[in-house]
């Protein structure tokens, strides 16, 4: 592997929740998590699953069509996960009546966290229901895997990158996860919370966070160069 390409990819996480998952309370733990992500990156993407969910909510496709979309996913592991996620979230979508006019299509805001590192804060979809604008962030991990501290970081970045915009004045964001039930390998359920449910980081906490991340990133990059050069 080319160490510079690995580092470049590490500096461009695909989504805000992927970045947050690597942030730990200690610098060395954060560096180790970043290193593991860089050297053992998953070979499959969950984005085809969130794309199907977006079509269900925004385009109004029926459940049978959603499963047909899942059949068309090329990667067998992602396809298997898609069946699991859809089995849990489709009834939830119908029960909650998630259907509305999508606004700010393909919206993404970038949040700077270090020199030359900007985190994409990209809602899965943004709905306007009866004049109320709400961004939804759907996470299809098999385990939520976020501590309360990490949820605070996630909520802070969403609030500052998205909810601070004039168009979202007075709005809240929904984080929607579809993890497996404990002790189950296939069955999943929906877990939701609002960004406002977690206290935002203070300015002091943010400074400490970004300093820790910058130091951890430098440590991880030095190890990558040493291992791969």
Secondary structure, 3 states (H helix, E strand, C coil): CCHHHHHHHHCCCCCHHHHHHCCCCCHHHHHHHHHHHHHCCCCCCCHHHHHHHHHHHHHCCCHHHHHHHHHCCCCHHHHHHHHHHHHHHHHHHHHHCCCCEECCCCCCEEEEEECCEEEEECCCEEEEECCEEEEEEEECCCCCCCCHHHHHHHHHHHHHHHHCCHHHCCCCEEEEECCECCCCCCCECCEEEEHHHCCCCCHHHHHHHHHHHHHHHHHHHHHHHHHHC
